[in-house]
């Protein structure tokens, strides 16, 4: 996995110089008002040679916000988008557009359809096995973004799930909570914002070792989402230090759209 191909989210501006020292210089910023789940920044403060994460589900007001900022957004290197409305507004600007719907980029047919419509790349779902990922990479019509490290996003709701439950249960309210589900013995990080609630696995998944087995020419970026780790820890992980789990690489899930085969 080439360090020069790593795309990593930023939580603090001081991280930029630290990442550059270890050979990482592709940066992703969540945008205030247009992103959810990650530390967000004002468009005016984000360096123009960066990528933008716009992953909110859009409503009329938010689409209007994107529309009024098209000129500013198009000055950046690219956008990782979730809502189709964002794609429709930006597809004629010339900016690089990367389709990023967490649970949908699970087969090459879906990905190639988006590529044929004007997307430049797609982020492969991390809920796939080694063979499934390899097959998608081999059959995609453009180099793809491979999400190699982060907390798996379980769900995203526009409802305020934490504050609603806390009010119902009469317990102290907080925007971030750690939830333990005893039946499956899983622990989740729940994060509530003005725009809704996002649920992540508490533990990080780590596909960095597997990434080195893929055809690098078919990879646009190796995507890392760091939520709370120091830069030194990320450097060690990139260079092979064991941390986190292998997620779905060796544990197939049936909750996905499979590859099309002519039966």
C-alpha positions in Angstrom: 0.0 0.0 0.0 1.6 3.2 -1.2 1.7 6.0 1.4 1.4 8.5 -1.5 -2.0 7.0 -2.3 -3.5 7.3 1.2 -6.4 9.7 1.6 -7.1 10.5 5.3 -9.6 12.6 7.1 -8.4 15.6 9.2 -9.6 16.2 12.8 -7.2 19.1 13.5 -5.3 21.4 11.1 -2.0 20.7 12.9 -2.3 17.1 11.7 -1.6 18.1 8.2 2.1 18.9 8.7 2.5 15.8 10.8 1.0 13.6 8.1 3.2 15.2 5.4 6.3 14.2 7.4 5.3 10.5 7.0 4.5 10.8 3.3 0.7 11.3 3.5 -0.5 14.4 1.6 -4.0 13.7 0.4 -6.5 15.1 2.9 -10.2 14.8 3.4 -12.3 17.3 5.3 -15.9 16.9 6.5 -17.9 20.1 5.8 -19.9 22.0 8.4 -23.6 21.8 7.6 -23.0 19.2 4.8 -21.4 16.3 6.7 -22.2 14.1 9.7 -20.3 11.8 12.0 -16.9 13.4 11.7 -15.1 16.5 12.8 -16.3 19.2 10.4 -14.8 22.5 9.1 -16.1 25.6 7.4 -15.6 25.6 3.6 -13.7 28.9 3.8 -11.1 27.3 6.2 -10.3 24.1 4.3 -7.2 24.1 2.1 -8.2 24.1 -1.6 -5.9 21.1 -2.4 -8.1 18.9 -0.3 -11.1 16.6 -0.8 -14.5 17.3 0.8 -16.7 14.8 2.5 -20.4 15.6 1.9 -22.3 12.7 3.4 -25.5 14.2 4.8 -28.8 13.1 3.4 -30.0 16.3 1.7 -33.2 18.2 2.2 -34.4 21.3 0.3 -32.5 23.7 2.5 -29.3 21.7 2.3 -29.5 21.3 -1.4 -29.9 25.1 -1.6 -26.7 25.5 0.5 -24.8 23.3 -1.9 -26.1 25.2 -4.9 -25.1 28.6 -3.5 -21.6 27.3 -2.8 -21.0 25.4 -6.1 -18.3 27.9 -7.2 -16.4 27.5 -3.9 -16.8 23.7 -3.8 -15.6 23.3 -7.3 -12.2 24.9 -6.3 -11.3 21.8 -4.3 -9.7 18.6 -5.6 -12.8 16.5 -5.3 -15.9 15.5 -3.3 -16.9 12.2 -1.7 -20.7 12.4 -1.9 -23.6 10.3 -0.7 -26.7 12.0 -1.8 -27.6 11.9 -5.5 -28.6 15.6 -5.3 -25.0 16.5 -4.7 -23.9 14.6 -7.7 -26.5 16.3 -9.9 -25.4 19.7 -8.8 -21.7 19.1 -9.3 -21.4 16.7 -12.2 -20.8 19.5 -14.8 -18.3 21.5 -12.7 -15.3 19.3 -13.6 -14.5 18.5 -10.0 -13.6 14.9 -9.2 -16.7 13.1 -7.8 -16.4 9.9 -5.8 -19.5 7.9 -5.0 -19.5 7.1 -1.3 -22.6 5.3 0.0 -21.5 3.0 2.8 -23.6 0.0 2.2 -24.2 0.2 -1.6 -20.9 -0.1 -3.4 -20.9 -3.8 -3.1 -20.7 -5.0 -6.7 -19.0 -3.9 -9.9 -22.2 -3.5 -11.8 -23.5 -0.8 -9.5 -20.1 0.9 -9.4 -19.7 0.8 -13.2 -23.2 2.3 -13.6 -22.2 5.3 -11.5 -18.9 5.6 -13.5 -20.9 5.6 -16.7 -23.1 8.4 -15.4 -20.2 10.7 -14.6 -18.7 9.7 -11.3 -14.9 9.5 -11.4 -14.6 6.7 -8.8 -16.3 5.0 -5.9 -15.5 3.9 -2.3 -15.8 0.1 -2.1 -18.0 -1.0 0.8 -15.9 -2.3 3.7 -18.6 -5.0 4.4 -17.2 -7.4 1.9 -14.9 -10.4 1.9 -11.4 -10.5 0.4 -12.6 -12.4 -2.7 -15.5 -10.0 -3.2 -13.3 -6.9 -3.0 -10.7 -8.4 -5.3 -13.5 -9.2 -7.9 -14.8 -5.7 -7.7 -11.4 -4.1 -8.1 -10.6 -6.4 -11.1 -13.9 -5.6 -12.9 -14.4 -1.9 -12.2 -14.0 0.4 -15.2 -11.8 2.9 -13.2 -9.5 2.9 -10.2 -11.5 2.7 -7.0 -11.1 4.0 -3.5 -10.6 1.3 -0.9 -11.6 2.0 2.7 -8.7 0.3 4.6 -9.1 1.7 8.1 -11.8 3.2 10.2 -14.9 2.5 12.3 -17.6 0.8 10.4 -20.7 3.0 10.0 -23.6 0.8 11.1 -26.4 3.3 10.4 -27.4 6.9 9.9 -30.8 8.3 10.8 -32.0 11.9 10.4 -33.8 11.5 13.8 -32.2 12.5 17.1 -32.1 9.0 18.5 -29.9 9.7 21.6 -31.7 12.8 22.9 -35.1 11.2 22.3 -34.2 8.0 24.2 -32.4 9.9 27.0 -35.5 12.1 27.5 -37.7 9.0 27.5 -35.4 7.1 29.9 -34.8 10.2 32.1 -31.0 9.9 31.9 -28.3 12.6 31.3 -28.2 13.7 27.7 -25.0 13.8 25.6 -24.1 14.0 21.9 -21.7 11.0 22.1 -22.5 7.8 23.8 -21.0 4.3 24.0 -23.7 1.7 23.7 -23.3 -2.0 24.6 -25.6 -4.6 23.0 -25.6 -7.6 25.4 -27.2 -10.2 23.1 -24.4 -10.0 20.5 -21.8 -8.5 22.9 -21.1 -5.6 20.5 -20.2 -2.1 21.5 -21.1 0.9 19.4 -20.2 4.6 19.3 -23.3 6.7 18.8 -22.9 10.3 17.7 -25.8 12.7 17.5 -25.7 16.1 15.7 -28.2 18.7 14.6 -28.6 16.7 11.4 -29.3 13.3 13.0 -27.5 10.3 14.5 -24.7 8.1 13.3 -23.8 4.7 14.8 -20.3 3.3 14.4 -18.6 0.1 15.6 -16.5 1.0 18.6 -13.6 -1.0 17.4 -11.6 0.0 14.3 -11.4 -2.3 11.3 -8.0 -2.7 9.6 -7.6 -3.9 6.0 -4.1 -2.4 5.5 -2.4 -5.8 5.2 -4.9 -7.0 2.7 -4.6 -3.8 0.6 -1.0 -4.7 -0.3 -2.3 -7.8 -2.1 -4.5 -5.8 -4.5 -3.4 -4.4 -7.9 -2.2 -0.9 -7.0 -2.9 0.4 -10.5 -6.6 -0.3 -9.9 -6.7 1.7 -6.7 -7.3 5.5 -6.7 -6.8 6.0 -3.0 -6.5 4.0 0.2 -9.0 5.7 2.5 -8.4 6.1 6.2 -11.0 7.5 8.7 -9.2 8.4 11.9 -11.6 9.5 14.7 -9.4 9.7 17.7 -5.9 8.2 17.2 -2.6 10.2 17.2 -0.7 10.6 14.0 2.1 8.3 15.3 -0.4 5.5 15.8 -1.7 5.9 12.2 1.9 5.8 11.0 2.5 2.5 12.8 -0.7 1.1 11.5 0.1 2.0 7.9 3.5 0.3 8.3 1.9 -3.0 9.5 1.4 -2.6 13.2 -1.5 -4.8 14.2 -4.5 -2.9 15.5 -8.3 -3.4 15.1 -10.0 -6.3 13.5 -10.4 -7.7 10.0 -14.1 -6.9 9.9 -15.9 -8.7 7.1 -12.8 -9.8 5.2 -13.2 -13.3 6.5 -16.8 -13.2 7.5 -19.3 -13.0 4.7 -22.5 -11.1 5.2 -25.7 -11.8 3.3 -27.0 -8.2 3.6 -25.6 -7.0 0.3 -26.4 -6.8 -3.4 -24.3 -9.5 -5.0 -22.5 -9.5 -8.3 -24.7 -10.0 -11.3 -24.2 -13.3 -13.0 -26.0 -14.4 -16.2 -27.9 -17.5 -15.0 
